[in-house]
């Protein structure tokens, strides 16, 4: 019995290029990140304290509905 593919993967050849471009457009620093000023201030304080102690930053949980910038903020923190 042959397995039939439901999704045509040939049309996704350009996806990797689009993803690469999307990642390069994301902010890399807090100064480039627009909005969430209170969050940025709290995270910058936590990061500065961790650097001063010579330890990694404590765990951070970013949650909320899609489209708020959680993934982008995680990349900025990293």
Biopython code that builds the backbone (N, CA, C, O; Angstrom):
import numpy as np
from Bio.PDB.StructureBuilder import StructureBuilder

atoms = [
    (1, "UNK", "N", (0.850, -1.173, 0.000)),
    (1, "UNK", "CA", (0.000, 0.000, 0.000)),
    (1, "UNK", "C", (0.900, 1.242, 0.000)),
    (1, "UNK", "O", (1.751, 1.387, 0.878)),
    (2, "UNK", "N", (0.720, 2.121, -0.963)),
    (2, "UNK", "CA", (1.513, 3.337, -1.073)),
    (2, "UNK", "C", (0.974, 4.393, -0.117)),
    (2, "UNK", "O", (-0.232, 4.504, 0.101)),
    (3, "UNK", "N", (1.897, 5.164, 0.445)),
    (3, "UNK", "CA", (1.509, 6.241, 1.358)),
    (3, "UNK", "C", (1.353, 7.522, 0.550)),
    (3, "UNK", "O", (2.273, 7.944, -0.151)),
    (4, "UNK", "N", (0.195, 8.126, 0.655)),
    (4, "UNK", "CA", (-0.075, 9.360, -0.067)),
    (4, "UNK", "C", (0.203, 10.553, 0.841)),
    (4, "UNK", "O", (-0.259, 10.602, 1.981)),
    (5, "UNK", "N", (0.960, 11.508, 0.323)),
    (5, "UNK", "CA", (1.275, 12.713, 1.097)),
    (5, "UNK", "C", (0.110, 13.690, 1.003)),
    (5, "UNK", "O", (-0.414, 13.948, -0.080)),
    (6, "UNK", "N", (-0.278, 14.217, 2.128)),
    (6, "UNK", "CA", (-1.374, 15.181, 2.167)),
    (6, "UNK", "C", (-0.863, 16.584, 1.856)),
    (6, "UNK", "O", (-1.582, 17.393, 1.269)),
    (7, "UNK", "N", (0.372, 16.870, 2.246)),
    (7, "UNK", "CA", (0.961, 18.186, 2.062)),
    (7, "UNK", "C", (2.043, 18.100, 0.995)),
    (7, "UNK", "O", (2.886, 17.203, 1.030)),
    (8, "UNK", "N", (2.018, 19.026, 0.054)),
    (8, "UNK", "CA", (3.040, 19.089, -0.985)),
    (8, "UNK", "C", (4.227, 19.866, -0.443)),
    (8, "UNK", "O", (4.134, 21.079, -0.250)),
    (9, "UNK", "N", (5.339, 19.192, -0.195)),
    (9, "UNK", "CA", (6.510, 19.844, 0.396)),
    (9, "UNK", "C", (7.345, 20.587, -0.629)),
    (9, "UNK", "O", (8.227, 21.357, -0.249)),
    (10, "UNK", "N", (7.101, 20.385, -1.901)),
    (10, "UNK", "CA", (7.904, 21.057, -2.924)),
    (10, "UNK", "C", (7.673, 22.564, -2.932)),
    (10, "UNK", "O", (8.558, 23.314, -3.341)),
    (11, "UNK", "N", (6.530, 23.014, -2.500)),
    (11, "UNK", "CA", (6.239, 24.449, -2.491)),
    (11, "UNK", "C", (6.894, 25.171, -1.318)),
    (11, "UNK", "O", (6.822, 26.398, -1.243)),
    (12, "UNK", "N", (7.526, 24.447, -0.406)),
    (12, "UNK", "CA", (8.137, 25.047, 0.774)),
    (12, "UNK", "C", (9.637, 25.250, 0.619)),
    (12, "UNK", "O", (10.340, 25.436, 1.612)),
    (13, "UNK", "N", (10.131, 25.218, -0.593)),
    (13, "UNK", "CA", (11.564, 25.378, -0.820)),
    (13, "UNK", "C", (12.031, 26.772, -0.417)),
    (13, "UNK", "O", (13.168, 26.934, 0.026)),
    (14, "UNK", "N", (11.176, 27.778, -0.562)),
    (14, "UNK", "CA", (11.550, 29.159, -0.242)),
    (14, "UNK", "C", (11.420, 29.470, 1.241)),
    (14, "UNK", "O", (11.868, 30.529, 1.681)),
    (15, "UNK", "N", (10.825, 28.587, 2.019)),
    (15, "UNK", "CA", (10.587, 28.844, 3.437)),
    (15, "UNK", "C", (11.867, 29.091, 4.211)),
    (15, "UNK", "O", (11.897, 29.965, 5.077)),
    (16, "UNK", "N", (12.923, 28.349, 3.925)),
    (16, "UNK", "CA", (14.161, 28.528, 4.683)),
    (16, "UNK", "C", (14.747, 29.915, 4.443)),
    (16, "UNK", "O", (15.271, 30.530, 5.371)),
    (17, "UNK", "N", (14.668, 30.410, 3.225)),
    (17, "UNK", "CA", (15.150, 31.754, 2.913)),
    (17, "UNK", "C", (14.295, 32.803, 3.623)),
    (17, "UNK", "O", (14.826, 33.777, 4.157)),
    (18, "UNK", "N", (12.985, 32.609, 3.630)),
    (18, "UNK", "CA", (12.092, 33.539, 4.315)),
    (18, "UNK", "C", (12.358, 33.547, 5.812)),
    (18, "UNK", "O", (12.353, 34.608, 6.436)),
    (19, "UNK", "N", (12.586, 32.389, 6.388)),
    (19, "UNK", "CA", (12.872, 32.301, 7.819)),
    (19, "UNK", "C", (14.196, 32.983, 8.145)),
    (19, "UNK", "O", (14.307, 33.654, 9.171)),
    (20, "UNK", "N", (15.199, 32.820, 7.286)),
    (20, "UNK", "CA", (16.495, 33.460, 7.505)),
    (20, "UNK", "C", (16.343, 34.980, 7.487)),
    (20, "UNK", "O", (16.908, 35.673, 8.334)),
    (21, "UNK", "N", (15.589, 35.491, 6.535)),
    (21, "UNK", "CA", (15.371, 36.937, 6.449)),
    (21, "UNK", "C", (14.583, 37.424, 7.658)),
    (21, "UNK", "O", (14.898, 38.472, 8.222)),
    (22, "UNK", "N", (13.563, 36.672, 8.058)),
    (22, "UNK", "CA", (12.751, 37.055, 9.214)),
    (22, "UNK", "C", (13.603, 37.146, 10.473)),
    (22, "UNK", "O", (13.436, 38.072, 11.267)),
    (23, "UNK", "N", (14.503, 36.207, 10.662)),
    (23, "UNK", "CA", (15.362, 36.203, 11.848)),
    (23, "UNK", "C", (16.317, 37.388, 11.823)),
    (23, "UNK", "O", (16.590, 37.973, 12.871)),
    (24, "UNK", "N", (16.833, 37.756, 10.652)),
    (24, "UNK", "CA", (17.766, 38.883, 10.585)),
    (24, "UNK", "C", (17.073, 40.212, 10.852)),
    (24, "UNK", "O", (17.732, 41.180, 11.231)),
    (25, "UNK", "N", (15.761, 40.278, 10.665)),
    (25, "UNK", "CA", (15.024, 41.518, 10.916)),
    (25, "UNK", "C", (14.613, 41.677, 12.372)),
    (25, "UNK", "O", (14.213, 42.765, 12.785)),
    (26, "UNK", "N", (14.705, 40.616, 13.149)),
    (26, "UNK", "CA", (14.307, 40.689, 14.561)),
    (26, "UNK", "C", (15.325, 41.505, 15.359)),
    (26, "UNK", "O", (16.514, 41.500, 15.037)),
    (27, "UNK", "N", (14.867, 42.202, 16.390)),
    (27, "UNK", "CA", (15.791, 42.957, 17.246)),
    (27, "UNK", "C", (16.819, 42.034, 17.896)),
    (27, "UNK", "O", (16.511, 40.892, 18.236)),
    (28, "UNK", "N", (18.032, 42.532, 18.065)),
    (28, "UNK", "CA", (19.103, 41.775, 18.698)),
    (28, "UNK", "C", (19.459, 42.330, 20.075)),
    (28, "UNK", "O", (20.117, 41.653, 20.866)),
    (29, "UNK", "N", (19.025, 43.562, 20.365)),
    (29, "UNK", "CA", (19.340, 44.223, 21.635)),
    (29, "UNK", "C", (18.063, 44.827, 22.217)),
    (29, "UNK", "O", (17.071, 45.023, 21.515)),
    (30, "UNK", "N", (18.114, 45.115, 23.520)),
    (30, "UNK", "CA", (16.959, 45.736, 24.179)),
    (30, "UNK", "C", (16.606, 47.070, 23.527)),
    (30, "UNK", "O", (15.427, 47.401, 23.397)),
    (31, "UNK", "N", (17.611, 47.835, 23.119)),
    (31, "UNK", "CA", (17.360, 49.149, 22.528)),
    (31, "UNK", "C", (16.591, 49.044, 21.213)),
    (31, "UNK", "O", (15.862, 49.965, 20.847)),
    (32, "UNK", "N", (16.749, 47.936, 20.507)),
    (32, "UNK", "CA", (16.063, 47.740, 19.234)),
    (32, "UNK", "C", (14.641, 47.211, 19.418)),
    (32, "UNK", "O", (13.821, 47.307, 18.505)),
    (33, "UNK", "N", (14.346, 46.657, 20.585)),
    (33, "UNK", "CA", (13.040, 46.051, 20.863)),
    (33, "UNK", "C", (12.042, 47.159, 21.176)),
    (33, "UNK", "O", (12.247, 47.927, 22.116)),
    (34, "UNK", "N", (10.977, 47.250, 20.410)),
    (34, "UNK", "CA", (9.980, 48.313, 20.575)),
    (34, "UNK", "C", (8.866, 47.826, 21.500)),
    (34, "UNK", "O", (8.306, 46.749, 21.297)),
    (35, "UNK", "N", (8.548, 48.633, 22.523)),
    (35, "UNK", "CA", (7.467, 48.301, 23.448)),
    (35, "UNK", "C", (7.951, 47.518, 24.650)),
    (35, "UNK", "O", (9.147, 47.277, 24.814)),
    (36, "UNK", "N", (7.004, 47.123, 25.490)),
    (36, "UNK", "CA", (7.279, 46.324, 26.685)),
    (36, "UNK", "C", (8.355, 46.971, 27.573)),
    (36, "UNK", "O", (9.272, 46.293, 28.035)),
    (37, "UNK", "N", (8.236, 48.260, 27.801)),
    (37, "UNK", "CA", (9.266, 49.000, 28.542)),
    (37, "UNK", "C", (9.472, 48.465, 29.957)),
    (37, "UNK", "O", (10.611, 48.332, 30.406)),
    (38, "UNK", "N", (8.395, 48.158, 30.657)),
    (38, "UNK", "CA", (8.523, 47.647, 32.027)),
    (38, "UNK", "C", (9.237, 46.296, 32.039)),
    (38, "UNK", "O", (10.090, 46.050, 32.891)),
    (39, "UNK", "N", (8.890, 45.432, 31.105)),
    (39, "UNK", "CA", (9.547, 44.131, 30.999)),
    (39, "UNK", "C", (11.029, 44.298, 30.693)),
    (39, "UNK", "O", (11.873, 43.641, 31.303)),
    (40, "UNK", "N", (11.344, 45.177, 29.748)),
    (40, "UNK", "CA", (12.752, 45.396, 29.388)),
    (40, "UNK", "C", (13.547, 45.909, 30.585)),
    (40, "UNK", "O", (14.671, 45.468, 30.825)),
    (41, "UNK", "N", (12.962, 46.841, 31.333)),
    (41, "UNK", "CA", (13.653, 47.396, 32.498)),
    (41, "UNK", "C", (13.919, 46.310, 33.540)),
    (41, "UNK", "O", (15.022, 46.222, 34.080)),
    (42, "UNK", "N", (12.910, 45.483, 33.823)),
    (42, "UNK", "CA", (13.075, 44.404, 34.804)),
    (42, "UNK", "C", (14.110, 43.381, 34.350)),
    (42, "UNK", "O", (14.932, 42.930, 35.147)),
    (43, "UNK", "N", (14.070, 43.018, 33.076)),
    (43, "UNK", "CA", (15.035, 42.041, 32.568)),
    (43, "UNK", "C", (16.455, 42.601, 32.565)),
    (43, "UNK", "O", (17.402, 41.891, 32.906)),
    (44, "UNK", "N", (16.608, 43.857, 32.187)),
    (44, "UNK", "CA", (17.937, 44.470, 32.195)),
    (44, "UNK", "C", (18.508, 44.500, 33.605)),
    (44, "UNK", "O", (19.704, 44.276, 33.795)),
    (45, "UNK", "N", (17.671, 44.773, 34.586)),
    (45, "UNK", "CA", (18.104, 44.776, 35.979)),
    (45, "UNK", "C", (18.532, 43.373, 36.410)),
    (45, "UNK", "O", (19.568, 43.208, 37.054)),
    (46, "UNK", "N", (17.738, 42.370, 36.056)),
    (46, "UNK", "CA", (18.064, 40.982, 36.414)),
    (46, "UNK", "C", (19.350, 40.523, 35.734)),
    (46, "UNK", "O", (20.165, 39.834, 36.348)),
    (47, "UNK", "N", (19.535, 40.897, 34.484)),
    (47, "UNK", "CA", (20.744, 40.511, 33.754)),
    (47, "UNK", "C", (21.967, 41.201, 34.344)),
    (47, "UNK", "O", (23.015, 40.576, 34.504)),
    (48, "UNK", "N", (21.841, 42.484, 34.668)),
    (48, "UNK", "CA", (22.965, 43.212, 35.268)),
    (48, "UNK", "C", (23.350, 42.606, 36.613)),
    (48, "UNK", "O", (24.536, 42.473, 36.917)),
    (49, "UNK", "N", (22.358, 42.240, 37.419)),
    (49, "UNK", "CA", (22.635, 41.628, 38.722)),
    (49, "UNK", "C", (23.318, 40.274, 38.553)),
    (49, "UNK", "O", (24.249, 39.951, 39.290)),
    (50, "UNK", "N", (22.861, 39.488, 37.589)),
    (50, "UNK", "CA", (23.465, 38.176, 37.343)),
    (50, "UNK", "C", (24.908, 38.326, 36.875)),
    (50, "UNK", "O", (25.780, 37.563, 37.292)),
    (51, "UNK", "N", (25.161, 39.303, 36.013)),
    (51, "UNK", "CA", (26.537, 39.544, 35.552)),
    (51, "UNK", "C", (27.428, 39.965, 36.712)),
    (51, "UNK", "O", (28.576, 39.531, 36.815)),
    (52, "UNK", "N", (26.892, 40.816, 37.585)),
    (52, "UNK", "CA", (27.666, 41.290, 38.732)),
    (52, "UNK", "C", (28.016, 40.134, 39.667)),
    (52, "UNK", "O", (29.106, 40.107, 40.238)),
    (53, "UNK", "N", (27.099, 39.182, 39.825)),
    (53, "UNK", "CA", (27.350, 38.005, 40.659)),
    (53, "UNK", "C", (28.214, 36.973, 39.948)),
    (53, "UNK", "O", (28.750, 36.063, 40.581)),
    (54, "UNK", "N", (28.349, 37.111, 38.641)),
    (54, "UNK", "CA", (29.097, 36.133, 37.866)),
    (54, "UNK", "C", (28.335, 34.837, 37.680)),
    (54, "UNK", "O", (28.937, 33.773, 37.541)),
    (55, "UNK", "N", (27.019, 34.921, 37.675)),
    (55, "UNK", "CA", (26.155, 33.754, 37.540)),
    (55, "UNK", "C", (25.233, 33.944, 36.337)),
    (55, "UNK", "O", (25.048, 35.063, 35.859)),
    (56, "UNK", "N", (24.658, 32.844, 35.853)),
    (56, "UNK", "CA", (23.660, 32.997, 34.782)),
    (56, "UNK", "C", (22.382, 33.627, 35.338)),
    (56, "UNK", "O", (22.123, 33.574, 36.540)),
    (57, "UNK", "N", (21.605, 34.211, 34.464)),
    (57, "UNK", "CA", (20.340, 34.825, 34.874)),
    (57, "UNK", "C", (19.393, 33.742, 35.394)),
    (57, "UNK", "O", (19.432, 32.598, 34.942)),
    (58, "UNK", "N", (18.547, 34.120, 36.347)),
    (58, "UNK", "CA", (17.538, 33.196, 36.857)),
    (58, "UNK", "C", (16.581, 32.818, 35.724)),
    (58, "UNK", "O", (16.581, 33.442, 34.663)),
    (59, "UNK", "N", (15.785, 31.808, 35.961)),
    (59, "UNK", "CA", (14.826, 31.358, 34.953)),
    (59, "UNK", "C", (13.847, 32.473, 34.615)),
    (59, "UNK", "O", (13.442, 33.247, 35.482)),
    (60, "UNK", "N", (13.477, 32.541, 33.351)),
    (60, "UNK", "CA", (12.520, 33.535, 32.878)),
    (60, "UNK", "C", (11.428, 32.797, 32.114)),
    (60, "UNK", "O", (11.721, 31.987, 31.234)),
    (61, "UNK", "N", (10.179, 33.073, 32.446)),
    (61, "UNK", "CA", (9.046, 32.479, 31.748)),
    (61, "UNK", "C", (8.286, 33.592, 31.039)),
    (61, "UNK", "O", (7.745, 34.494, 31.679)),
    (62, "UNK", "N", (8.251, 33.523, 29.729)),
    (62, "UNK", "CA", (7.502, 34.482, 28.923)),
    (62, "UNK", "C", (6.220, 33.793, 28.472)),
    (62, "UNK", "O", (6.270, 32.725, 27.861)),
    (63, "UNK", "N", (5.088, 34.391, 28.767)),
    (63, "UNK", "CA", (3.822, 33.764, 28.389)),
    (63, "UNK", "C", (2.853, 34.819, 27.880)),
    (63, "UNK", "O", (2.982, 36.002, 28.194)),
    (64, "UNK", "N", (1.901, 34.386, 27.107)),
    (64, "UNK", "CA", (0.884, 35.271, 26.573)),
    (64, "UNK", "C", (0.414, 34.774, 25.224)),
    (64, "UNK", "O", (0.924, 33.779, 24.709)),
    (65, "UNK", "N", (-0.555, 35.465, 24.652)),
    (65, "UNK", "CA", (-1.086, 35.050, 23.356)),
    (65, "UNK", "C", (-0.058, 35.256, 22.237)),
    (65, "UNK", "O", (0.928, 35.971, 22.416)),
    (66, "UNK", "N", (-0.294, 34.633, 21.098)),
    (66, "UNK", "CA", (0.630, 34.769, 19.970)),
    (66, "UNK", "C", (0.764, 36.222, 19.515)),
    (66, "UNK", "O", (-0.179, 37.008, 19.600)),
    (67, "UNK", "N", (1.947, 36.554, 19.034)),
    (67, "UNK", "CA", (2.160, 37.859, 18.429)),
    (67, "UNK", "C", (2.626, 38.958, 19.354)),
    (67, "UNK", "O", (2.682, 40.116, 18.941)),
    (68, "UNK", "N", (2.963, 38.636, 20.594)),
    (68, "UNK", "CA", (3.395, 39.671, 21.536)),
    (68, "UNK", "C", (4.906, 39.865, 21.571)),
    (68, "UNK", "O", (5.388, 40.812, 22.190)),
    (69, "UNK", "N", (5.659, 38.988, 20.919)),
    (69, "UNK", "CA", (7.110, 39.139, 20.878)),
    (69, "UNK", "C", (7.857, 38.282, 21.873)),
    (69, "UNK", "O", (8.998, 38.591, 22.216)),
    (70, "UNK", "N", (7.243, 37.212, 22.343)),
    (70, "UNK", "CA", (7.903, 36.338, 23.332)),
    (70, "UNK", "C", (9.166, 35.707, 22.748)),
    (70, "UNK", "O", (10.210, 35.696, 23.401)),
    (71, "UNK", "N", (9.081, 35.188, 21.540)),
    (71, "UNK", "CA", (10.234, 34.550, 20.906)),
    (71, "UNK", "C", (11.333, 35.564, 20.655)),
    (71, "UNK", "O", (12.511, 35.273, 20.864)),
    (72, "UNK", "N", (10.956, 36.748, 20.209)),
    (72, "UNK", "CA", (11.941, 37.798, 19.961)),
    (72, "UNK", "C", (12.615, 38.225, 21.254)),
    (72, "UNK", "O", (13.832, 38.412, 21.283)),
    (73, "UNK", "N", (11.844, 38.384, 22.326)),
    (73, "UNK", "CA", (12.429, 38.765, 23.611)),
    (73, "UNK", "C", (13.361, 37.673, 24.117)),
    (73, "UNK", "O", (14.417, 37.973, 24.673)),
    (74, "UNK", "N", (12.989, 36.415, 23.933)),
    (74, "UNK", "CA", (13.857, 35.312, 24.344)),
    (74, "UNK", "C", (15.183, 35.367, 23.593)),
    (74, "UNK", "O", (16.234, 35.098, 24.174)),
    (75, "UNK", "N", (15.145, 35.711, 22.321)),
    (75, "UNK", "CA", (16.377, 35.831, 21.539)),
    (75, "UNK", "C", (17.220, 37.005, 22.028)),
    (75, "UNK", "O", (18.447, 36.913, 22.062)),
    (76, "UNK", "N", (16.579, 38.097, 22.404)),
    (76, "UNK", "CA", (17.307, 39.263, 22.931)),
    (76, "UNK", "C", (17.985, 38.898, 24.246)),
    (76, "UNK", "O", (19.138, 39.263, 24.475)),
    (77, "UNK", "N", (17.275, 38.181, 25.108)),
    (77, "UNK", "CA", (17.841, 37.775, 26.397)),
    (77, "UNK", "C", (19.030, 36.851, 26.191)),
    (77, "UNK", "O", (20.053, 36.976, 26.864)),
    (78, "UNK", "N", (18.885, 35.921, 25.251)),
    (78, "UNK", "CA", (19.956, 34.947, 24.996)),
    (78, "UNK", "C", (21.181, 35.654, 24.486)),
    (78, "UNK", "O", (22.194, 35.012, 24.210)),
]
sb = StructureBuilder()
sb.init_structure("model")
sb.init_model(0)
sb.init_chain("A")
sb.init_seg("    ")
for serial, (resi, resn, name, xyz) in enumerate(atoms, 1):
    if name == "N":
        sb.init_residue(resn, " ", resi, " ")
    sb.init_atom(name, np.array(xyz, "f"), 0.0, 1.0, " ", f" {name:<3s}", serial, name[0])
structure = sb.get_structure()
